[in-house]
Amino acid sequence: MDGKEARVNYMKYAGIWPVEDRDLVNVAKKEEGADVCYIATQACDYPYPKQNKVTRAICHIGGWILKKIDEQNTYAIYISDVDLAGSIPQMIKNQLAQKQASLPSRIEKALKQWND
């Protein structure tokens, strides 16, 4: 992807019992400058078929702002506003919030996959 095109991503996540699995259909775009990279995602109307016993979540907005500080360090901002839809117990919401905090540690892998 050269940063000029957008792409549609389908993601499916296993639910934590008793919550159903969730999926998302998003459009994503990446823009790069000399020392900064923006990655943005948002739900889209791409006609990906809904699956049985899977609740479609909606990403209102999500993404990253990555700014190179030096050869060894990058400043990262993660943005996420997702409606998981359906009924989710508070205990499960708390577990998901804790997992969300681990996302920045996996950014290198995600960026390498993006460029493949």
N, C-alpha and C positions, 0 to 999 in steps of 0.2 A: 504494500500500500504506500503510495507516494505522498499522502497527506492532502491530495486534492480530491480524493473520492471518499465517499462514505460507504459503510458496509452494514449489513444487517446481521446481528448476532442472535442466536437462540441459546438460552441457558436454562438448564433444569437443575433444581436442587432437591435433594432428598429431605423430606420432612422429618422432624423429630416427633416420635409418637407422642400424642395422638393427632398431630397436625399432618394434613395432606402435603404431598410434594408441591413445590411451586415452580413455575417457569416464567421466563421473561422473553419478550421479543423487542429488541432495541436496535436503533440505528446508532452507529458510532463513527466518529471522525477524529482524526489526529492532525494537528498543525504544529509545525516545528519552526523555531527560529534559531539563531546562533547559540544561545545558552538557555533556551526555554522550550518546553514541549507541553502542549495542551491536548488532553484526550477527553472528549465529551461523549456522553451517551444519553439517550432519551427513548422512551417507549415509542413505537411506531405501529402503523396499521398494516404492516406486512402480513399477508394472509397465511401465517403458519398455523396449521391445524391444531385445535385444542385437543388435549389428550384426556382420556378418562381418568378420574380421580387425581387430577393435577389442577391446582388453582393458578390462574394467570395473574401474576403480580404486575404492577405498573411502576416503571422507573420514571418519576417526574423529571428528574435530572440527576446526572452522576458524572463523575470524571476525576481527572487528575490535573494538577498544574505542577510541573517538574522544572525546577530551575537549577542549573549547574552552578555550584559554588566554586569548586576546584576539581582537579582530576579524581579525587577520592570521595567527594561529598556532593550530595544533591539535596536541595530543599524540596519537600513534597507536601502538597496540599491535596487531601482527598475529600471529595464532595459526594454526598449520597442522600437522595430523598426518594425512598421507595415505599409504595403502598403494597404491603404483602397480601392484602385482600383476605376475605374470609375471617374466620374466628381463630384467634391464636391466644392461648393462655399466657398470662403475664410471666410465669416462670420461663416459658419458651422464649418470649420476647427478650428477657434478660440474658438468656444464653446466647441468642443471636447477636445482641449488642456486644457481648464480650468477644465473639468470633470476629465481628466487624473490625475491632481494634487491631486484629492481626494482619489485616490486608496490606498495609504498607510494607511489611516484611517480605511479601511475595511479589513486589513490584518488578524486580529484575527479571524474574521468570516470565511475567506477563508481557513485559516490553519485548523480550526476545521472541516470544510467540507471535506478537503483533507484527513484527518485521519479517517473519517467515513467509 
